Amino acid sequence: MSGAAWGAEARFALYYAPSRESAWWPAGSTWLGRDAQSGERCAQPQPPGLTRALAALTDAPRRYGWHGTLVAPFRLGACVTQDDVLAAARAWALAQQAFALPVEAATLGDFVALRPADEHGEAHIRELASNALQSLDGLRARPSAEDLARRLAAPLSERQRALLLEWGYPYVFDEFRFHMTLSSSLADAGERATLLAWWRERTPALGPLAVDQAALFVEPALGEPFVLWQRLPFSPGVQHGDRKDMQHDEVSSQ
């Protein structure tokens, strides 16, 4: 068996996570205050103008780790093992081609997040997530009646309700919006503006995200911090876009 033996309550997720060699990994992990792969806490910056510590504004995304969702967290179906998940995710990743994704800092409701900077990038990452969802759907347990009732109680459109019933999550396919969360929900517009300004100043120097891998994250038990379990490099063949020299990480386990 590869890696840790997770318990029956564990949830698995397929996320995009920047390479550890990329400037984006330490930038995001330091911002959130936790490296999801090593488990180490990071000293967070303090953007000028904030009256609260950044830690208080990033507690929700800190639990999930620095990532962008491709396939939302799910429990394993009957007779599905963690090795089955790893094998399926690794095979899926090796069938993908790397591409560069320009991003920008933006607000999503009361949150601050990184988002694709143009419609082409948005469509490309949506296609990747849709393909991943379809490829891994046979691994997940169907939601319990209690979980389903809880989710259906949320304010969802008819389309989102239909997607939830079929795919276990309402924000997939045409409802999918790729983002990498930079804050908890913040009622204070001034705080959102301060965080947004900090990231807009730094994002150009970091450049596009190199989408050359995905990662399996695990929530060991309900409410515990997610950990980056396995990195999954994409095919080393011909890459999309102009960045022909993007490097590929070796699969690593924690």
LUMRO-102858 format. One record per residue (C-alpha): residue number from 0; residue in three letters; x negated, y negated, z. Coordinates in pm, whole numbers. Each point is the difference from the previous one (the first is absolute). Layout:
N
{site NUM,"ALA",{X,Y,Z}}
...
//
This chain:
254
{site 0,"MET",{0,0,0}}
{site 1,"SER",{-133,-342,-98}}
{site 2,"GLY",{-25,-267,267}}
{site 3,"ALA",{203,-22,318}}
{site 4,"ALA",{297,224,74}}
{site 5,"TRP",{286,-245,33}}
{site 6,"GLY",{305,90,207}}
{site 7,"ALA",{354,57,-122}}
{site 8,"GLU",{96,-362,77}}
{site 9,"ALA",{-268,-144,-227}}
{site 10,"ARG",{102,-213,-296}}
{site 11,"PHE",{-213,-22,-315}}
{site 12,"ALA",{-18,-290,-245}}
{site 13,"LEU",{-177,-67,-326}}
{site 14,"TYR",{-143,-350,9}}
{site 15,"TYR",{-232,-211,-205}}
{site 16,"ALA",{-304,-90,209}}
{site 17,"PRO",{-303,-187,-137}}
{site 18,"SER",{-329,186,-11}}
{site 19,"ARG",{-216,-30,310}}
{site 20,"GLU",{-270,-143,-231}}
{site 21,"SER",{240,-268,-122}}
{site 22,"ALA",{-2,-343,166}}
{site 23,"TRP",{377,41,30}}
{site 24,"TRP",{-20,282,257}}
{site 25,"PRO",{-187,-191,274}}
{site 26,"ALA",{189,-320,-85}}
{site 27,"GLY",{338,161,60}}
{site 28,"SER",{-103,226,288}}
{site 29,"THR",{-166,-287,186}}
{site 30,"TRP",{303,-219,-57}}
{site 31,"LEU",{233,263,149}}
{site 32,"GLY",{-243,85,281}}
{site 33,"ARG",{-34,374,-70}}
{site 34,"ASP",{-185,225,-245}}
{site 35,"ALA",{251,276,-77}}
{site 36,"GLN",{-271,239,-121}}
{site 37,"SER",{-252,-29,284}}
{site 38,"GLY",{257,-86,266}}
{site 39,"GLU",{-217,-287,120}}
{site 40,"ARG",{146,-330,116}}
{site 41,"CYS",{-124,-308,-184}}
{site 42,"ALA",{-58,-353,126}}
{site 43,"GLN",{261,-207,-179}}
{site 44,"PRO",{-57,-349,-142}}
{site 45,"GLN",{200,-294,133}}
{site 46,"PRO",{126,-221,-282}}
{site 47,"PRO",{-16,-370,95}}
{site 48,"GLY",{332,-145,107}}
{site 49,"LEU",{147,311,161}}
{site 50,"THR",{125,-48,353}}
{site 51,"ARG",{24,377,59}}
{site 52,"ALA",{-271,262,-38}}
{site 53,"LEU",{7,176,-336}}
{site 54,"ALA",{45,331,182}}
{site 55,"ALA",{350,-108,105}}
{site 56,"LEU",{93,-72,-361}}
{site 57,"THR",{-128,328,-146}}
{site 58,"ASP",{111,268,247}}
{site 59,"ALA",{249,166,-239}}
{site 60,"PRO",{-232,46,-301}}
{site 61,"ARG",{-289,91,229}}
{site 62,"ARG",{178,326,93}}
{site 63,"TYR",{30,99,-365}}
{site 64,"GLY",{-354,-96,-99}}
{site 65,"TRP",{-122,-194,-304}}
{site 66,"HIS",{197,139,-292}}
{site 67,"GLY",{258,-39,-272}}
{site 68,"THR",{275,262,-7}}
{site 69,"LEU",{29,235,-297}}
{site 70,"VAL",{207,274,168}}
{site 71,"ALA",{163,-92,330}}
{site 72,"PRO",{-58,215,313}}
{site 73,"PHE",{172,339,-1}}
{site 74,"ARG",{10,316,210}}
{site 75,"LEU",{-93,329,-160}}
{site 76,"GLY",{266,229,-135}}
{site 77,"ALA",{49,357,118}}
{site 78,"CYS",{-302,221,-73}}
{site 79,"VAL",{-202,-298,-127}}
{site 80,"THR",{-346,-28,158}}
{site 81,"GLN",{-240,-291,24}}
{site 82,"ASP",{-226,185,-244}}
{site 83,"ASP",{289,6,-247}}
{site 84,"VAL",{28,-377,35}}
{site 85,"LEU",{-371,-50,-49}}
{site 86,"ALA",{-15,229,-304}}
{site 87,"ALA",{299,-167,-166}}
{site 88,"ALA",{-121,-353,74}}
{site 89,"ARG",{-353,77,-118}}
{site 90,"ALA",{128,152,-325}}
{site 91,"TRP",{224,-301,-56}}
{site 92,"ALA",{-287,-243,63}}
{site 93,"LEU",{-232,176,-244}}
{site 94,"ALA",{260,-47,-272}}
{site 95,"GLN",{3,-379,50}}
{site 96,"GLN",{-217,-263,-163}}
{site 97,"ALA",{-150,-295,184}}
{site 98,"PHE",{99,-357,-70}}
{site 99,"ALA",{-58,-348,139}}
{site 100,"LEU",{292,-173,173}}
{site 101,"PRO",{-16,-380,39}}
{site 102,"VAL",{173,-101,323}}
{site 103,"GLU",{105,-314,183}}
{site 104,"ALA",{116,-82,352}}
{site 105,"ALA",{373,-68,26}}
{site 106,"THR",{290,1,242}}
{site 107,"LEU",{256,281,-6}}
{site 108,"GLY",{287,-122,213}}
{site 109,"ASP",{-156,-57,343}}
{site 110,"PHE",{-318,193,-84}}
{site 111,"VAL",{-330,-96,-163}}
{site 112,"ALA",{-141,256,-243}}
{site 113,"LEU",{-219,56,-303}}
{site 114,"ARG",{202,48,-318}}
{site 115,"PRO",{-83,66,-366}}
{site 116,"ALA",{-83,-330,-162}}
{site 117,"ASP",{177,69,-330}}
{site 118,"GLU",{280,207,-151}}
{site 119,"HIS",{-240,233,-182}}
{site 120,"GLY",{-169,98,326}}
{site 121,"GLU",{337,35,171}}
{site 122,"ALA",{123,239,-270}}
{site 123,"HIS",{-324,200,2}}
{site 124,"ILE",{-5,63,376}}
{site 125,"ARG",{376,74,-4}}
{site 126,"GLU",{-58,265,-267}}
{site 127,"LEU",{-276,152,213}}
{site 128,"ALA",{222,14,308}}
{site 129,"SER",{294,146,-194}}
{site 130,"ASN",{-222,273,-140}}
{site 131,"ALA",{-137,80,345}}
{site 132,"LEU",{349,18,151}}
{site 133,"GLN",{121,244,-263}}
{site 134,"SER",{-314,212,28}}
{site 135,"LEU",{13,35,381}}
{site 136,"ASP",{376,5,58}}
{site 137,"GLY",{14,377,42}}
{site 138,"LEU",{-220,-24,312}}
{site 139,"ARG",{229,-211,216}}
{site 140,"ALA",{270,107,242}}
{site 141,"ARG",{338,-150,-74}}
{site 142,"PRO",{105,-259,259}}
{site 143,"SER",{210,114,291}}
{site 144,"ALA",{358,-120,26}}
{site 145,"GLU",{-109,-232,282}}
{site 146,"ASP",{-284,-151,-202}}
{site 147,"LEU",{223,-40,-302}}
{site 148,"ALA",{272,-171,201}}
{site 149,"ARG",{-253,-239,151}}
{site 150,"ARG",{-139,-97,-339}}
{site 151,"LEU",{343,-32,-159}}
{site 152,"ALA",{98,-242,276}}
{site 153,"ALA",{-258,-247,-135}}
{site 154,"PRO",{110,-267,-251}}
{site 155,"LEU",{-64,187,-326}}
{site 156,"SER",{130,-50,-351}}
{site 157,"GLU",{194,280,-169}}
{site 158,"ARG",{-308,80,-208}}
{site 159,"GLN",{-218,19,311}}
{site 160,"ARG",{251,224,176}}
{site 161,"ALA",{1,236,-298}}
{site 162,"LEU",{-381,11,-4}}
{site 163,"LEU",{-8,68,373}}
{site 164,"LEU",{236,295,-36}}
{site 165,"GLU",{-194,150,-291}}
{site 166,"TRP",{-360,-85,87}}
{site 167,"GLY",{3,-60,377}}
{site 168,"TYR",{-99,-367,-32}}
{site 169,"PRO",{188,-296,-149}}
{site 170,"TYR",{-292,-201,-143}}
{site 171,"VAL",{-121,221,-284}}
{site 172,"PHE",{-7,-18,-381}}
{site 173,"ASP",{165,-328,-112}}
{site 174,"GLU",{39,-107,366}}
{site 175,"PHE",{-371,51,76}}
{site 176,"ARG",{-204,-311,80}}
{site 177,"PHE",{-368,69,63}}
{site 178,"HIS",{-147,-200,289}}
{site 179,"MET",{-275,17,259}}
{site 180,"THR",{139,-143,322}}
{site 181,"LEU",{-201,-270,176}}
{site 182,"SER",{233,-91,287}}
{site 183,"SER",{285,110,218}}
{site 184,"SER",{337,-167,-53}}
{site 185,"LEU",{-62,-365,90}}
{site 186,"ALA",{289,-236,75}}
{site 187,"ASP",{-234,-301,11}}
{site 188,"ALA",{-41,-143,-351}}
{site 189,"GLY",{-313,-185,115}}
{site 190,"GLU",{-170,324,99}}
{site 191,"ARG",{87,155,-335}}
{site 192,"ALA",{-139,-302,-182}}
{site 193,"THR",{-324,12,199}}
{site 194,"LEU",{-59,368,-78}}
{site 195,"LEU",{93,-52,-363}}
{site 196,"ALA",{-247,-287,-36}}
{site 197,"TRP",{-279,204,162}}
{site 198,"TRP",{48,286,-248}}
{site 199,"ARG",{52,-218,-305}}
{site 200,"GLU",{-337,-159,68}}
{site 201,"ARG",{-175,338,15}}
{site 202,"THR",{183,221,-251}}
{site 203,"PRO",{-168,-139,-315}}
{site 204,"ALA",{-347,90,129}}
{site 205,"LEU",{112,355,79}}
{site 206,"GLY",{124,48,-355}}
{site 207,"PRO",{248,259,-129}}
{site 208,"LEU",{71,318,193}}
{site 209,"ALA",{-174,299,-156}}
{site 210,"VAL",{282,255,-10}}
{site 211,"ASP",{-233,296,-44}}
{site 212,"GLN",{126,221,281}}
{site 213,"ALA",{284,70,239}}
{site 214,"ALA",{-5,132,357}}
{site 215,"LEU",{203,231,217}}
{site 216,"PHE",{92,-168,328}}
{site 217,"VAL",{150,185,296}}
{site 218,"GLU",{213,-114,292}}
{site 219,"PRO",{-87,275,253}}
{site 220,"ALA",{313,-58,209}}
{site 221,"LEU",{285,-250,-1}}
{site 222,"GLY",{-126,-350,70}}
{site 223,"GLU",{-372,86,0}}
{site 224,"PRO",{-246,-187,-225}}
{site 225,"PHE",{-35,137,-351}}
{site 226,"VAL",{-342,142,-84}}
{site 227,"LEU",{-165,30,-339}}
{site 228,"TRP",{-43,376,-34}}
{site 229,"GLN",{-126,57,-357}}
{site 230,"ARG",{-115,-228,-280}}
{site 231,"LEU",{103,116,-348}}
{site 232,"PRO",{-208,-133,-291}}
{site 233,"PHE",{162,-42,-339}}
{site 234,"SER",{-132,160,-318}}
{site 235,"PRO",{-355,-111,-87}}
{site 236,"GLY",{99,-9,-367}}
{site 237,"VAL",{99,-300,-211}}
{site 238,"GLN",{138,-280,214}}
{site 239,"HIS",{272,-255,-69}}
{site 240,"GLY",{-89,-367,-24}}
{site 241,"ASP",{-336,-166,-40}}
{site 242,"ARG",{-174,117,318}}
{site 243,"LYS",{-186,302,-136}}
{site 244,"ASP",{-244,15,287}}
{site 245,"MET",{238,59,290}}
{site 246,"GLN",{-148,261,230}}
{site 247,"HIS",{179,303,143}}
{site 248,"ASP",{-23,110,361}}
{site 249,"GLU",{-59,358,97}}
{site 250,"VAL",{296,161,177}}
{site 251,"SER",{-64,-47,370}}
{site 252,"SER",{175,127,307}}
{site 253,"GLN",{25,-139,348}}
//
